[in-house]
Amino acid sequence: MLPRKALVIGIILIIAVLVASVCLLHVPSERYTPMCKAIPLATTSDDEKYPIWSPDGNKIFFKSDDCICVCNPDGSQRENLTEFKGSFVFSPDMKRVFYKKTIYNEGKVTYQAYVMDIDGKNQKKIAELALEEKYVNDEGYIGNTNALMYTMYSWSPDRTKIFFTKLEETGYTWVWRQEEGKWARYKAGTEPSVPVEEFLGAEQRLIAKEHEETAWIWDLQDNELRFIGHLSNGIVHFLHRGEVVWGPDGKYVALPGVELSEDGATEQIFVINVETGESKRLTSFIGSNTWPIWSPDGKKIMYVRVPPKYWYMPFIFNDDEGGDIRVVDIDGSSEKQLTDIPMNWEDGYWSPDGSKIAYLSWEEWGEKNEVWVMNADGSDKKLLVKGERVESLDWSPDGSKIAFVTGKVSEGKLDRDIYVVDVLK
């Protein structure tokens, strides 16, 4: 998702208005307008982002430049805890920080997992895993890229495991068959003539090299990389770390994968049971299905569906058409569309009890940017914030407030701020 930012400037304008829902309005700023009372949490010249509420809702942790900070939900009693560069996750009790390192050296890739106290003390290496630096290559084929054979992704909820994927060539390819109007699978080296299509001013051969993608778990307690099961047969592709998500009970992982079929290379959502290795594809839309997010009870997955930009590479989404939020049960049933705003992108966040969804809605190349709240079935949509560049948000544990991040680029530097807004009842 593109960075989104807003800056509150002005004074409170008190207006008595009788409406169905009564909110405390602020004078509109040049960046955004909160429809309900918004509290500036962190609005210094530093880059402030990644707000996370404490389990009891009494504190909000966040990053300010390279510092981990904490403050009250009203912005008071701000404390700088420790300097830390890079990404990390908190322990469930918010008392420790877990992070990873990847080191490349002499044909080896070494993965390291660390933990430290929230104040930066008692840093400890949990485990270390060294793998041969091998790559898979799709150059000259659909996708036209290469990547490491193994890729490290996300921590389990209890921070004892890390999810990996592995890509290996299967020895098969897929070729577009114009006369049949579909893609066909061949043993590599036995393909008929390969058609071409113009792509970004060059010729794209309509042939895809098939790779099997499998799931692996790095068990940090035993310090071993363990095979879990098959995910899909597709092309070499990259995922954002946030797209690979563990279920709340730590039993399942959901992630997108680019799968090859008669429809071409499409991006689908998969779920795999990390205990049994059983996997299932949840989606079938010929395009891009991405950014899965688990419901708090672990029974549903919310995701974004985006139409394809190129018929011969449907996994590449169309920036101009935007993406809508959908939900589906983890067995693949009861799929439902929740948003439908032409030309807009949406990105959703479950409330802690799963009864509501807050979502960002923005135009890819425009200035419209909004935060909405709706019921989990898509009904009763209400606008919370309207303006520019709202980037991300996080619900308070009781579901009464939302912390959101706004951003802009100033003098070549990304500057983000954090606000807290009451949720409309």
Secondary structure, 3 states (H helix, E strand, C coil): CCCCCCCCCCCECCCCCCCCCCCCCECCCCCEEECCCEEEEECCCCCEEEEEECCCCCCEEEEECCEEEEECCCCCCCEEEEECCCCCEECCCCCEEEEEEEEEECCEEEEEEEEEECCCCCCEEEEEEEEECCEEECCCCCCCCEEECEEEEEECCCCCEEEEEEEEEEEEEEEEECCCCEEEEEECCCCCCCCEEEECCEEEECEEEEEEEEEEEEECCCCEEEEEEEEEEECCCCCCHHHCEECCCCCEEEEEEEEEECCEEEEEEEEEECCCCCEEECCCCCCEEEEEEECCCCCEEEEEEECEEECCEEEEECCCCCCEEEEEECCCCCCEECCCCCCEEEEEEECCCCCEEEEEEEECCCCCEEEEEEECCCCCCEEEEEECCEEEEEECCCCCEEEEEEEEEECCEEEEEEEEEECCC
